[in-house]
Amino acid sequence: MSHIPILLFDFDGVVITQKALEYAALKLLKKRFYRFKNIENLRLIDFARLFEEADSKNRIKALIRAYKVYKKYIPSRWRRIFFFMKYRRSYPKYEKYETLKHDLKKVLVKLKANGFPLGIVSNTSEARLNFFRKKLDLDNYFSIYISRDNTPYRKPNPYPILLALKYIKMKFKVPIIRDNVYFIGDLPTDIKTAKNAGINSIALLSGHGVKGDLEESKPTIIIQEIKTLLDIEPFKKFILD
């Protein structure tokens, strides 16, 4: 008998919209002080993605990463660092307006009602994840949460995924068959994380990632919108109307 699939979700861009990061970027992009270059084809969501790549609870590491990822767009070294520091301080005040991704609640209610083990695996901080657990009532849907503070390694290292599966096995008393585990993400690093952990990957095109980059990462499944998650064949047979 086949077991019900285990679904793990990335957080930013998959569970929440991250409009806060986009709005903060919009405010900063209006400042001539930073002397931006090569931003004609950059979306606000791309600035959010670059921030995600650079951010770390270790401020020194964060500054080093920011120095690299924003080099193309802010040539001045000290302006680049100042931009990142300002960005990091400004976006949290807008997070109180953050919401779940469109249609996600319907999907989660359906999955939860049909007994799917659901978890979140993210590189965000535990404090931030806990803030949204309360604000968005995430405990109504998710049972397992892995943040960067729960593990010595960040994605794309497989450890956060493997830790989540360990907790799911303990909580749900289910066997962990990796062919029956799916990680939903919106960036190539999410796809790489799933591959490193030996599980299936689902690339969400309506998140922060670029379609071409996600396709090149060769995920197991590609979906445009989160609502189509319920139409994936391995899941449909476990979902009752």
Residue frames as a rotation matrix with the C-alpha (Angstrom) as fourth column:
MET 1
0.573 0.819 0.000 0.00
0.819 -0.573 0.000 0.00
0.000 0.000 -1.000 0.00
SER 2
-0.269 -0.673 0.689 1.37
0.616 -0.670 -0.414 3.44
0.740 0.313 0.595 -0.96
HIS 3
-0.187 0.115 -0.976 1.69
0.912 -0.350 -0.216 6.07
-0.366 -0.930 -0.039 1.74
ILE 4
0.843 0.530 0.096 0.33
0.535 -0.802 -0.266 9.59
-0.064 0.275 -0.959 1.51
PRO 5
0.155 -0.846 0.510 3.00
0.653 -0.299 -0.696 12.02
0.741 0.441 0.506 0.22
ILE 6
0.233 -0.230 -0.945 4.92
0.816 -0.482 0.319 14.35
-0.529 -0.845 0.076 2.53
LEU 7
0.472 -0.015 0.882 4.98
0.653 -0.666 -0.361 17.99
0.593 0.746 -0.305 1.40
LEU 8
0.008 -0.555 -0.832 7.60
0.828 -0.462 0.316 20.48
-0.560 -0.692 0.456 2.53
PHE 9
0.758 0.364 0.540 7.36
0.603 -0.706 -0.371 24.16
0.247 0.607 -0.755 1.62
ASP 10
-0.619 -0.771 0.149 9.92
0.705 -0.629 -0.326 26.89
0.345 -0.097 0.933 1.28
PHE 11
-0.145 0.584 -0.799 8.64
0.817 -0.385 -0.430 30.00
-0.559 -0.715 -0.421 3.06
ASP 12
-0.156 0.037 -0.987 9.35
-0.157 -0.988 -0.012 33.31
-0.975 0.153 0.160 1.30
GLY 13
-0.556 0.000 -0.831 7.72
-0.807 -0.239 0.540 33.52
-0.199 0.971 0.133 -2.12
VAL 14
-0.773 0.299 -0.559 5.93
-0.002 0.880 0.474 30.18
0.634 0.368 -0.680 -1.62
VAL 15
-0.318 0.658 -0.682 3.96
0.944 0.287 -0.163 30.51
0.089 -0.696 -0.713 1.63
ILE 16
0.320 0.401 -0.858 4.01
0.478 -0.850 -0.219 34.32
-0.818 -0.340 -0.464 1.93
THR 17
0.866 0.185 0.465 4.15
0.500 -0.320 -0.805 36.92
-0.001 0.929 -0.370 -0.83
GLN 18
-0.110 -0.918 -0.381 7.07
0.896 -0.257 0.362 39.00
-0.430 -0.301 0.851 0.49
LYS 19
0.508 0.376 0.775 5.46
0.675 -0.733 -0.087 42.25
0.536 0.567 -0.626 -0.59
ALA 20
0.905 -0.195 -0.377 7.29
0.191 -0.605 0.773 43.86
-0.379 -0.772 -0.511 2.32
LEU 21
-0.069 -0.991 0.118 10.67
0.520 0.065 0.852 43.29
-0.851 0.120 0.511 0.68
GLU 22
-0.190 0.057 0.980 9.33
0.969 -0.152 0.196 44.54
0.160 0.987 -0.026 -2.64
TYR 23
0.802 0.544 0.247 7.87
0.489 -0.836 0.250 47.71
0.342 -0.080 -0.936 -1.14
ALA 24
0.639 -0.650 -0.411 11.09
0.183 -0.391 0.902 48.43
-0.747 -0.652 -0.131 0.75
ALA 25
-0.315 -0.755 0.574 13.02
0.774 0.145 0.616 47.97
-0.549 0.639 0.539 -2.49
LEU 26
0.243 0.506 0.828 10.67
0.880 -0.473 0.031 50.36
0.407 0.721 -0.560 -4.30
LYS 27
0.963 0.126 -0.237 11.26
0.235 -0.823 0.517 53.05
-0.130 -0.554 -0.823 -1.67
LEU 28
0.271 -0.948 -0.165 15.05
0.193 -0.114 0.974 52.66
-0.943 -0.296 0.152 -1.88
LEU 29
-0.197 -0.336 0.921 15.14
0.934 0.222 0.281 52.54
-0.299 0.915 0.270 -5.68
LYS 30
0.715 0.522 0.465 13.70
0.630 -0.770 -0.104 56.05
0.304 0.367 -0.879 -5.73
LYS 31
0.756 -0.500 -0.423 16.81
0.061 -0.589 0.806 57.35
-0.652 -0.634 -0.415 -3.95
ARG 32
0.890 -0.456 -0.021 19.33
-0.120 -0.190 -0.974 58.81
0.440 0.870 -0.223 -6.38
PHE 33
0.530 -0.694 0.487 21.93
-0.816 -0.262 0.515 58.63
-0.230 -0.671 -0.705 -3.65
TYR 34
0.386 -0.361 0.849 22.77
-0.101 0.898 0.428 54.99
-0.917 -0.251 0.311 -4.49
ARG 35
-0.075 -0.427 -0.901 23.50
-0.905 -0.350 0.241 55.69
-0.418 0.834 -0.360 -8.17
PHE 36
0.255 0.303 0.918 21.91
-0.062 0.953 -0.297 52.49
-0.965 0.019 0.262 -9.45
LYS 37
-0.417 -0.391 -0.821 23.10
-0.875 -0.072 0.478 50.90
-0.246 0.918 -0.312 -12.70
ASN 38
-0.829 -0.034 -0.558 21.74
-0.352 0.808 0.473 48.08
0.435 0.589 -0.682 -14.91
ILE 39
-0.811 0.555 0.186 18.36
0.027 0.354 -0.935 47.95
-0.585 -0.753 -0.302 -13.19
GLU 40
-0.574 0.609 -0.548 16.17
-0.818 -0.462 0.343 48.48
-0.044 0.645 0.763 -16.28
ASN 41
-0.140 0.499 -0.855 15.16
-0.482 0.720 0.499 44.82
0.865 0.482 0.140 -16.48
LEU 42
-0.917 -0.213 -0.338 15.14
0.185 0.525 -0.831 44.11
0.354 -0.824 -0.442 -12.76
ARG 43
0.144 0.989 0.037 11.77
0.154 -0.060 0.986 43.51
0.977 -0.137 -0.161 -11.10
LEU 44
0.148 -0.015 0.989 11.09
-0.885 -0.449 0.126 44.44
0.442 -0.894 -0.080 -7.50
ILE 45
0.939 0.269 0.214 10.82
-0.335 0.854 0.398 40.74
-0.076 -0.446 0.892 -6.82
ASP 46
0.559 -0.814 -0.158 14.39
0.399 0.431 -0.809 40.34
0.727 0.389 0.566 -8.11
PHE 47
-0.168 -0.591 0.789 15.63
-0.514 -0.630 -0.582 42.78
0.841 -0.503 -0.198 -5.46
ALA 48
0.536 0.430 0.726 13.81
-0.844 0.299 0.446 40.68
-0.026 -0.852 0.523 -2.87
ARG 49
0.966 -0.191 -0.175 15.52
0.151 0.964 -0.220 37.55
0.211 0.186 0.960 -4.24
LEU 50
0.151 -0.969 0.196 18.94
0.130 -0.177 -0.976 39.20
0.980 0.173 0.099 -4.14
PHE 51
0.001 -0.078 0.997 18.33
-0.882 -0.470 -0.036 40.22
0.471 -0.879 -0.069 -0.56
GLU 52
0.880 0.381 0.282 17.37
-0.467 0.798 0.381 36.65
-0.080 -0.468 0.880 0.35
GLU 53
0.716 -0.660 -0.228 20.61
0.363 0.631 -0.686 35.40
0.596 0.408 0.691 -1.19
ALA 54
-0.135 -0.852 0.507 22.67
-0.045 -0.505 -0.862 37.88
0.990 -0.139 0.030 0.78
ASP 55
0.347 0.358 0.867 20.94
-0.768 -0.423 0.482 37.88
0.539 -0.833 0.128 4.16
SER 56
-0.102 -0.395 -0.913 22.32
0.378 0.833 -0.403 36.01
0.920 -0.387 0.064 7.15
LYS 57
0.895 0.375 -0.243 21.95
0.344 -0.232 0.910 36.19
0.285 -0.897 -0.337 10.93
ASN 58
0.123 -0.932 -0.341 25.71
0.825 -0.094 0.557 36.79
-0.551 -0.350 0.758 10.90
ARG 59
0.797 0.317 -0.515 26.04
0.089 -0.904 -0.419 40.45
-0.598 0.288 -0.748 9.95
ILE 60
-0.130 -0.924 -0.359 29.57
-0.522 -0.244 0.817 40.10
-0.843 0.294 -0.451 8.62
LYS 61
-0.665 -0.047 0.745 28.55
0.455 0.766 0.455 37.28
-0.592 0.642 -0.488 6.30
ALA 62
0.396 0.904 0.160 25.50
0.747 -0.216 -0.628 39.26
-0.534 0.368 -0.761 5.23
LEU 63
0.579 -0.232 -0.781 27.62
-0.320 -0.946 0.044 42.29
-0.750 0.225 -0.623 4.32
ILE 64
-0.553 -0.830 0.076 30.08
-0.313 0.292 0.904 40.16
-0.772 0.476 -0.421 2.35
ARG 65
-0.422 0.489 0.763 27.25
0.763 0.647 0.008 38.52
-0.490 0.585 -0.646 0.42
ALA 66
0.654 0.700 -0.286 25.54
0.472 -0.674 -0.569 41.85
-0.591 0.237 -0.771 -0.20
TYR 67
0.082 -0.750 -0.657 28.84
-0.425 -0.622 0.657 43.29
-0.901 0.226 -0.370 -1.43
LYS 68
-0.820 -0.437 0.370 28.89
0.064 0.573 0.817 40.58
-0.569 0.694 -0.442 -4.11
VAL 69
-0.318 0.757 0.571 25.24
0.882 0.457 -0.114 40.31
-0.347 0.467 -0.813 -5.21
TYR 70
0.691 0.643 -0.331 24.62
0.506 -0.757 -0.414 44.06
-0.516 0.119 -0.848 -5.51
LYS 71
-0.261 -0.924 -0.278 27.92
0.345 -0.358 0.867 44.89
-0.902 0.130 0.412 -7.21
LYS 72
-0.615 0.052 0.787 26.37
0.789 0.046 0.613 45.00
-0.005 0.998 -0.069 -10.68
TYR 73
0.248 0.895 0.371 23.66
0.823 -0.397 0.407 47.41
0.511 0.204 -0.835 -9.58
ILE 74
0.999 -0.037 0.001 25.47
-0.032 -0.836 0.548 49.69
-0.019 -0.548 -0.837 -7.12
PRO 75
0.518 -0.855 -0.014 29.09
0.320 0.209 -0.924 50.20
0.793 0.475 0.382 -8.28
SER 76
-0.002 -0.522 0.853 30.10
-0.649 -0.648 -0.398 52.27
0.760 -0.554 -0.338 -5.26
ARG 77
-0.485 -0.283 -0.828 31.38
0.276 0.849 -0.451 49.97
0.830 -0.447 -0.333 -2.52
TRP 78
-0.979 0.058 -0.195 30.30
0.176 -0.233 -0.956 52.00
-0.101 -0.971 0.218 0.47
ARG 79
-0.466 0.872 -0.150 26.94
-0.884 -0.465 0.044 52.93
-0.031 0.153 0.988 -1.09
ARG 80
-0.166 0.352 -0.921 26.34
-0.370 0.844 0.389 49.23
0.914 0.405 -0.010 -1.75
ILE 81
-0.701 -0.164 -0.694 26.92
0.516 0.556 -0.652 48.33
0.493 -0.815 -0.305 1.87
PHE 82
-0.921 0.384 -0.067 24.85
-0.246 -0.705 -0.665 51.28
-0.303 -0.596 0.744 3.07
PHE 83
-0.328 0.819 -0.472 22.00
-0.829 -0.010 0.559 50.19
0.453 0.574 0.682 0.76
PHE 84
-0.263 0.197 -0.945 21.96
0.130 0.977 0.168 46.69
0.956 -0.078 -0.282 2.18
MET 85
-0.880 -0.104 -0.464 22.04
0.467 -0.002 -0.884 47.92
0.091 -0.995 0.051 5.77
LYS 86
-0.758 0.641 -0.118 19.18
-0.606 -0.760 -0.233 50.34
-0.239 -0.105 0.965 5.07
TYR 87
-0.231 0.662 -0.713 17.21
-0.630 0.457 0.628 47.63
0.742 0.594 0.311 3.26
ARG 88
-0.496 -0.043 -0.867 17.68
0.402 0.874 -0.273 45.18
0.770 -0.484 -0.416 6.12
ARG 89
-0.931 0.114 -0.347 16.46
0.285 -0.370 -0.884 47.72
-0.229 -0.922 0.312 8.66
SER 90
-0.742 0.614 -0.269 13.51
-0.640 -0.768 0.013 49.07
-0.199 0.182 0.963 6.66
TYR 91
-0.542 0.582 -0.606 11.59
-0.390 0.464 0.795 46.06
0.744 0.668 -0.025 5.32
PRO 92
-0.807 0.249 -0.535 10.51
0.526 0.714 -0.461 44.53
0.268 -0.654 -0.707 8.70
LYS 93
-0.786 0.527 -0.322 8.18
-0.107 -0.630 -0.770 47.46
-0.608 -0.571 0.552 9.42
TYR 94
-0.342 0.681 -0.647 6.11
-0.939 -0.212 0.272 46.49
0.048 0.700 0.712 6.38
GLU 95
-0.876 -0.084 -0.476 5.86
-0.162 0.979 0.125 42.79
0.455 0.187 -0.871 7.22
LYS 96
-0.739 0.666 0.098 2.76
-0.028 0.115 -0.993 43.32
-0.673 -0.737 -0.066 9.33
TYR 97
0.078 0.776 -0.626 0.92
-0.815 -0.312 -0.488 43.69
-0.574 0.549 0.608 6.01
GLU 98
-0.759 -0.479 -0.442 2.26
-0.649 0.616 0.446 40.40
0.059 0.625 -0.778 4.61
THR 99
0.313 0.921 0.234 -0.25
-0.871 0.376 -0.316 37.74
-0.379 -0.105 0.920 3.55
LEU 100
-0.043 -0.204 0.978 -0.38
0.134 0.969 0.208 34.15
-0.990 0.140 -0.014 2.41
LYS 101
-0.951 -0.269 -0.154 0.16
-0.142 -0.062 0.988 33.52
-0.276 0.961 0.021 -1.29
HIS 102
-0.235 0.910 -0.343 -3.02
-0.958 -0.276 -0.074 33.80
-0.162 0.311 0.937 -3.32
ASP 103
0.444 0.593 -0.672 -5.06
-0.675 0.714 0.184 30.55
0.589 0.372 0.717 -3.23
LEU 104
-0.573 -0.753 -0.323 -2.63
-0.360 0.585 -0.726 28.92
0.736 -0.300 -0.607 -0.80
LYS 105
-0.605 0.361 0.709 -5.11
-0.745 0.055 -0.664 28.75
-0.279 -0.931 0.236 2.08
LYS 106
0.504 0.836 -0.218 -7.56
-0.855 0.447 -0.263 26.68
-0.122 0.319 0.940 -0.01
VAL 107
0.246 -0.514 -0.822 -4.75
-0.433 0.700 -0.567 24.31
0.867 0.496 -0.050 -0.95
LEU 108
-0.759 -0.619 0.205 -3.52
-0.423 0.228 -0.877 23.91
0.496 -0.752 -0.435 2.62
VAL 109
-0.207 0.780 0.590 -7.03
-0.902 0.081 -0.424 23.33
-0.379 -0.620 0.687 4.00
LYS 110
0.681 0.481 -0.553 -7.58
-0.696 0.660 -0.283 20.57
0.228 0.578 0.784 1.42
LEU 111
-0.050 -0.799 -0.599 -4.21
-0.300 0.584 -0.754 18.92
0.953 0.142 -0.269 2.04
LYS 112
-0.778 -0.241 0.581 -4.57
-0.599 0.005 -0.801 19.10
0.190 -0.971 -0.148 5.82
ALA 113
0.103 0.936 0.338 -8.11
-0.946 0.197 -0.257 17.69
-0.307 -0.293 0.905 5.72
ASN 114
0.812 0.184 -0.554 -6.83
-0.448 0.806 -0.388 14.70
0.375 0.563 0.737 3.76
GLY 115
0.935 -0.327 0.134 -4.00
0.078 0.562 0.824 13.92
-0.345 -0.760 0.551 6.16
PHE 116
0.577 -0.782 0.236 -0.96
0.387 0.008 -0.922 15.16
0.719 0.624 0.307 4.24
PRO 117
0.400 -0.553 -0.731 2.04
0.797 -0.183 0.575 15.79
-0.452 -0.813 0.367 6.56
LEU 118
0.678 -0.090 0.729 3.01
0.439 -0.747 -0.500 19.42
0.590 0.659 -0.467 5.88
GLY 119
0.383 -0.611 -0.692 6.13
0.768 -0.205 0.606 21.30
-0.513 -0.764 0.391 6.93
ILE 120
0.979 -0.173 0.110 8.10
-0.092 -0.850 -0.518 24.48
0.183 0.497 -0.848 6.26
VAL 121
0.346 -0.935 -0.073 11.85
0.843 0.276 0.462 24.48
-0.411 -0.222 0.884 5.63
SER 122
0.884 0.074 0.462 13.35
0.287 -0.866 -0.410 27.95
0.370 0.495 -0.786 5.35
ASN 123
-0.180 -0.983 -0.049 16.56
0.817 -0.121 -0.564 29.91
0.548 -0.141 0.824 5.67
THR 124
0.164 0.294 0.942 14.70
-0.195 -0.926 0.323 32.65
0.967 -0.237 -0.095 7.54
SER 125
-0.783 -0.497 0.373 15.16
-0.413 -0.033 -0.910 33.22
0.465 -0.867 -0.179 11.26
GLU 126
-0.634 0.543 -0.550 13.16
0.693 0.715 -0.093 31.34
0.343 -0.440 -0.830 13.89
ALA 127
-0.634 0.384 -0.671 11.86
0.325 -0.655 -0.682 34.62
-0.701 -0.651 0.290 15.36
ARG 128
-0.679 0.370 -0.635 10.53
-0.694 -0.605 0.390 35.76
-0.240 0.705 0.667 11.99
LEU 129
-0.711 0.411 -0.571 8.99
-0.073 0.764 0.641 32.37
0.699 0.497 -0.513 11.25
ASN 130
-0.641 0.464 -0.612 7.32
0.767 0.348 -0.540 32.35
-0.037 -0.815 -0.578 14.67
PHE 131
-0.734 0.368 -0.570 5.96
-0.207 -0.921 -0.329 35.85
-0.647 -0.124 0.753 14.03
PHE 132
-0.547 0.519 -0.657 4.18
-0.801 -0.096 0.591 34.61
0.244 0.849 0.468 10.91
ARG 133
-0.802 0.292 -0.521 3.09
0.339 0.941 0.004 31.37
0.491 -0.173 -0.854 12.56
LYS 134
-0.581 0.571 -0.580 1.02
0.592 -0.193 -0.783 33.48
-0.559 -0.798 -0.226 14.91
LYS 135
-0.601 0.313 -0.735 -0.01
-0.434 -0.901 -0.029 36.24
-0.671 0.301 0.677 12.50
LEU 136
-0.398 0.384 -0.833 -1.19
-0.880 0.095 0.465 33.88
0.258 0.918 0.300 9.73
ASP 137
0.355 0.573 0.739 -2.34
-0.799 0.596 -0.079 30.96
-0.485 -0.563 0.670 11.92
LEU 138
-0.069 -0.478 -0.876 0.11
-0.894 0.419 -0.158 28.64
0.443 0.772 -0.456 10.19
ASP 139
-0.846 -0.261 0.465 -0.27
-0.482 0.748 -0.456 25.98
-0.229 -0.610 -0.759 12.90
ASN 140
0.197 0.970 0.146 -3.70
-0.629 0.239 -0.740 25.27
-0.752 0.054 0.657 11.41
TYR 141
0.855 0.119 -0.504 -1.89
-0.510 0.370 -0.777 23.71
0.094 0.921 0.378 8.47
PHE 142
0.196 -0.904 -0.379 1.77
-0.385 0.285 -0.878 23.00
0.902 0.318 -0.293 9.17
SER 143
0.973 0.148 -0.176 3.16
0.071 0.535 0.842 20.63
0.219 -0.832 0.510 11.79
ILE 144
0.364 -0.923 -0.122 6.92
0.856 0.281 0.434 21.02
-0.366 -0.263 0.893 11.29
TYR 145
0.989 -0.119 0.091 9.01
-0.077 -0.924 -0.374 24.19
0.129 0.363 -0.923 11.06
ILE 146
0.316 -0.947 -0.063 12.73
0.893 0.274 0.356 24.34
-0.320 -0.169 0.932 10.28
SER 147
0.997 -0.079 -0.015 14.45
-0.080 -0.962 -0.262 27.74
0.006 0.262 -0.965 10.31
ARG 148
0.367 -0.930 -0.020 18.11
-0.084 -0.011 -0.996 28.67
0.926 0.368 -0.082 9.99
ASP 149
-0.089 -0.380 0.921 18.30
-0.924 -0.315 -0.219 28.73
0.373 -0.870 -0.323 13.79
ASN 150
0.685 0.422 0.594 17.34
-0.625 0.760 0.181 25.05
-0.375 -0.495 0.784 14.07
THR 151
0.872 -0.371 0.320 20.19
0.473 0.806 -0.356 23.75
-0.126 0.462 0.878 11.96
PRO 152
0.172 -0.885 -0.432 23.93
0.206 -0.396 0.895 24.41
-0.963 -0.243 0.115 11.59
TYR 153
-0.805 -0.452 0.383 23.53
0.418 0.026 0.908 24.41
-0.421 0.891 0.168 7.79
ARG 154
-0.126 0.743 -0.658 21.45
-0.478 -0.627 -0.616 26.46
-0.869 0.237 0.434 5.38
LYS 155
0.669 0.362 0.649 19.88
0.450 0.497 -0.742 25.37
-0.592 0.788 0.169 2.12
PRO 156
0.385 0.492 -0.781 21.05
-0.816 0.576 -0.039 24.09
0.430 0.653 0.624 -0.35
ASN 157
-0.818 -0.566 0.101 22.67
-0.535 0.686 -0.492 21.79
0.209 -0.457 -0.865 2.20
PRO 158
-0.275 0.772 -0.572 20.25
-0.084 0.574 0.815 18.84
0.958 0.273 -0.093 2.61
TYR 159
-0.888 -0.189 -0.419 20.44
0.346 0.326 -0.880 18.88
0.303 -0.926 -0.225 6.42
PRO 160
-0.754 0.650 0.094 17.34
-0.586 -0.603 -0.541 21.13
-0.295 -0.463 0.836 6.97
ILE 161
0.008 0.756 -0.655 15.23
-0.850 0.350 0.394 18.81
0.527 0.553 0.645 4.81
LEU 162
-0.306 -0.200 -0.931 16.53
0.088 0.968 -0.237 15.69
0.948 -0.154 -0.279 6.54
LEU 163
-0.999 -0.033 -0.039 15.86
0.044 -0.164 -0.985 17.24
0.026 -0.986 0.166 9.95
ALA 164
-0.395 0.917 -0.052 12.28
-0.914 -0.398 -0.078 18.04
-0.092 0.017 0.996 8.94
LEU 165
0.086 0.406 -0.910 11.77
-0.543 0.785 0.299 14.44
0.835 0.468 0.288 7.80
LYS 166
-0.755 -0.408 -0.514 13.13
0.216 0.585 -0.781 13.17
0.619 -0.701 -0.354 11.10
TYR 167
-0.883 0.455 0.116 10.53
-0.338 -0.447 -0.828 15.20
-0.325 -0.771 0.548 12.98
ILE 168
-0.103 0.877 -0.469 7.74
-0.975 0.005 0.224 14.16
0.199 0.480 0.855 10.62
LYS 169
-0.266 -0.068 -0.962 8.61
-0.148 0.989 -0.029 10.50
0.953 0.135 -0.273 11.12
MET 170
-0.946 -0.135 -0.296 8.42
0.267 0.196 -0.944 10.95
0.185 -0.971 -0.149 14.90
LYS 171
-0.739 0.672 -0.049 5.20
-0.529 -0.624 -0.576 13.00
-0.417 -0.400 0.816 14.86
PHE 172
0.082 0.840 -0.537 3.17
-0.996 0.059 -0.060 11.13
-0.019 0.540 0.841 12.24
LYS 173
-0.088 -0.193 0.977 4.63
-0.392 0.908 0.144 7.65
-0.916 -0.371 -0.156 12.75
VAL 174
0.925 0.366 -0.103 5.05
-0.213 0.272 -0.938 7.24
-0.315 0.890 0.330 8.99
PRO 175
0.271 -0.859 0.434 7.91
0.744 0.473 0.472 5.68
-0.611 0.195 0.767 7.03
ILE 176
0.348 -0.246 -0.905 10.10
-0.435 -0.897 0.076 8.13
-0.830 0.367 -0.419 5.16
ILE 177
0.191 -0.227 0.955 10.21
0.808 0.589 -0.022 7.00
-0.558 0.776 0.295 1.56
ARG 178
-0.421 -0.466 -0.778 12.14
0.162 -0.883 0.441 9.74
-0.893 0.060 0.447 -0.20
ASP 179
-0.923 0.158 0.351 10.44
0.357 0.011 0.934 9.10
0.144 0.987 -0.066 -3.54
ASN 180
0.009 0.999 -0.051 7.25
0.867 0.017 0.499 10.10
0.499 -0.048 -0.865 -1.73
VAL 181
0.148 -0.063 -0.987 8.56
0.700 -0.698 0.149 13.41
-0.699 -0.713 -0.059 -0.36
TYR 182
0.218 0.016 0.976 8.22
0.858 -0.479 -0.184 16.73
0.465 0.878 -0.118 -2.24
PHE 183
-0.258 -0.331 -0.908 9.84
0.687 -0.723 0.069 20.10
-0.679 -0.606 0.414 -1.57
ILE 184
0.518 0.554 0.652 8.09
0.843 -0.459 -0.280 23.13
0.144 0.695 -0.705 -3.07
GLY 185
-0.073 -0.621 -0.781 10.32
0.575 -0.666 0.475 26.11
-0.815 -0.414 0.406 -3.78
ASP 186
0.890 0.455 0.017 10.64
0.303 -0.564 -0.768 29.13
-0.340 0.689 -0.640 -6.05
LEU 187
0.526 -0.787 -0.322 14.41
-0.816 -0.574 0.069 29.37
-0.239 0.226 -0.944 -6.49
PRO 188
0.445 -0.437 -0.782 17.03
-0.409 0.678 -0.611 27.10
0.797 0.592 0.123 -8.10
THR 189
-0.622 -0.697 0.356 18.64
-0.628 0.173 -0.759 26.71
0.467 -0.696 -0.545 -4.67
ASP 190
0.008 0.718 0.696 15.40
-0.877 0.339 -0.340 25.09
-0.480 -0.608 0.632 -3.46
ILE 191
0.835 0.266 -0.483 15.55
-0.510 0.703 -0.495 22.59
0.208 0.660 0.722 -6.32
LYS 192
-0.047 -0.944 -0.326 19.19
-0.419 0.315 -0.852 21.88
0.907 0.096 -0.410 -5.52
THR 193
-0.478 -0.065 0.876 18.30
-0.878 0.066 -0.475 21.38
-0.027 -0.996 -0.088 -1.85
ALA 194
0.557 0.774 0.301 15.71
-0.727 0.629 -0.274 18.76
-0.401 -0.066 0.914 -2.76
LYS 195
0.697 -0.359 -0.621 18.16
-0.333 0.604 -0.724 16.97
0.635 0.711 0.302 -5.06
ASN 196
-0.366 -0.905 0.218 20.84
-0.600 0.050 -0.798 16.99
0.711 -0.423 -0.561 -2.38
ALA 197
-0.384 0.319 0.866 18.35
-0.843 0.262 -0.470 15.42
-0.377 -0.911 0.168 0.03
GLY 198
-0.998 -0.069 0.008 17.31
-0.057 0.885 0.461 12.78
-0.039 0.460 -0.887 -2.49
ILE 199
-0.298 0.954 0.008 13.65
0.466 0.153 -0.871 13.88
-0.833 -0.256 -0.490 -2.67
ASN 200
-0.043 0.399 0.916 11.33
0.989 -0.115 0.097 15.28
0.144 0.910 -0.389 -5.34
SER 201
-0.752 -0.215 -0.623 11.23
0.331 -0.941 -0.075 18.98
-0.570 -0.262 0.778 -6.14
ILE 202
0.249 0.837 0.487 8.37
0.966 -0.176 -0.191 21.20
-0.075 0.518 -0.852 -7.28
ALA 203
-0.826 -0.562 -0.047 9.31
0.547 -0.819 0.173 24.54
-0.135 0.117 0.984 -8.84
LEU 204
0.279 0.919 -0.277 6.76
0.813 -0.380 -0.441 27.32
-0.511 -0.102 -0.853 -8.34
LEU 205
-0.351 -0.470 0.809 7.02
0.894 -0.426 0.140 29.86
0.279 0.773 0.570 -11.16
SER 206
0.420 0.605 0.676 4.90
0.362 -0.795 0.486 32.53
0.832 0.040 -0.553 -9.44
GLY 207
0.703 -0.265 -0.660 7.46
0.654 -0.123 0.747 33.10
-0.279 -0.956 0.087 -6.70
HIS 208
0.631 -0.515 -0.580 10.76
-0.272 -0.847 0.456 34.98
-0.726 -0.130 -0.675 -6.77
GLY 209
-0.183 -0.808 0.561 12.61
0.286 0.502 0.816 32.81
-0.941 0.310 0.140 -9.23
VAL 210
-0.198 0.014 -0.980 13.23
-0.866 -0.471 0.168 33.32
-0.459 0.882 0.105 -12.93
LYS 211
0.743 0.654 0.139 11.48
-0.520 0.696 -0.496 30.79
-0.421 0.296 0.857 -15.17
GLY 212
0.632 -0.549 -0.547 14.55
-0.444 0.322 -0.836 30.00
0.635 0.771 -0.040 -17.26
ASP 213
-0.406 -0.823 0.398 16.76
-0.796 0.105 -0.596 29.47
0.448 -0.559 -0.698 -14.21
LEU 214
-0.048 0.473 0.880 14.17
-0.789 0.523 -0.324 27.21
-0.613 -0.710 0.347 -12.59
GLU 215
0.894 0.385 -0.227 13.77
-0.435 0.634 -0.639 25.15
-0.102 0.670 0.735 -15.75
GLU 216
0.263 -0.894 -0.364 17.53
-0.542 0.175 -0.822 24.76
0.799 0.413 -0.438 -16.03
SER 217
-0.410 -0.406 0.817 17.65
-0.912 0.191 -0.362 23.44
-0.009 -0.894 -0.449 -12.47
LYS 218
-0.487 0.238 -0.840 15.56
-0.361 0.821 0.442 20.49
0.795 0.518 -0.315 -13.70
PRO 219
-0.524 0.405 0.750 12.92
-0.799 0.072 -0.597 20.11
-0.295 -0.912 0.286 -10.97
THR 220
-0.846 0.297 0.443 10.77
0.291 0.953 -0.083 17.00
-0.447 0.059 -0.893 -10.79
ILE 221
0.061 0.933 0.356 7.62
0.998 -0.050 -0.041 19.04
-0.020 0.358 -0.934 -11.44
ILE 222
-0.966 -0.257 0.023 7.00
0.258 -0.964 0.055 22.64
0.008 0.059 0.998 -12.54
ILE 223
0.036 0.999 -0.023 3.79
0.998 -0.037 -0.047 24.53
-0.048 -0.021 -0.999 -11.68
GLN 224
-0.359 -0.104 0.927 2.79
0.428 -0.902 0.065 28.08
0.830 0.420 0.368 -12.51
GLU 225
-0.097 0.450 0.888 0.48
-0.702 -0.663 0.259 28.74
0.705 -0.598 0.380 -9.56
ILE 226
-0.850 -0.293 0.437 0.21
-0.526 0.489 -0.696 27.14
-0.010 -0.821 -0.570 -6.12
LYS 227
0.036 0.960 0.278 -3.44
-0.850 0.176 -0.497 26.17
-0.526 -0.219 0.822 -6.71
THR 228
0.457 0.114 -0.882 -2.37
-0.747 0.587 -0.312 23.57
0.482 0.802 0.353 -9.29
LEU 229
-0.630 -0.689 0.357 -0.61
-0.766 0.477 -0.431 21.65
0.127 -0.545 -0.829 -6.54
LEU 230
-0.163 0.676 0.719 -3.86
-0.577 0.526 -0.625 19.75
-0.800 -0.517 0.304 -5.97
ASP 231
0.759 0.490 -0.429 -3.87
-0.608 0.298 -0.736 18.57
-0.233 0.819 0.524 -9.59
ILE 232
-0.260 -0.920 -0.294 -0.52
-0.952 0.295 -0.082 16.80
0.162 0.258 -0.952 -9.42
GLU 233
0.190 0.465 -0.865 -1.12
-0.516 0.797 0.315 13.13
0.835 0.387 0.391 -10.12
PRO 234
-0.547 -0.426 -0.721 0.65
0.292 0.710 -0.641 11.58
0.784 -0.561 -0.264 -7.07
PHE 235
-0.982 0.172 0.075 -1.50
-0.145 -0.443 -0.885 13.77
-0.119 -0.880 0.460 -4.79
LYS 236
-0.464 0.869 -0.175 -4.90
-0.797 -0.322 0.511 13.56
0.388 0.376 0.842 -6.50
LYS 237
-0.145 0.444 -0.884 -5.64
-0.020 0.892 0.451 9.97
0.989 0.083 -0.121 -5.50
PHE 238
-0.626 -0.130 -0.769 -5.34
0.728 0.257 -0.636 10.90
0.280 -0.958 -0.067 -1.80
ILE 239
-0.959 0.270 -0.086 -7.62
-0.230 -0.918 -0.324 13.95
-0.167 -0.291 0.942 -2.02
LEU 240
-0.510 0.857 0.069 -11.31
0.860 0.511 0.008 13.43
-0.029 0.064 -0.998 -1.34
ASP 241
-0.573 0.396 0.717 -13.97
0.082 -0.843 0.531 15.98
0.815 0.364 0.451 -2.27
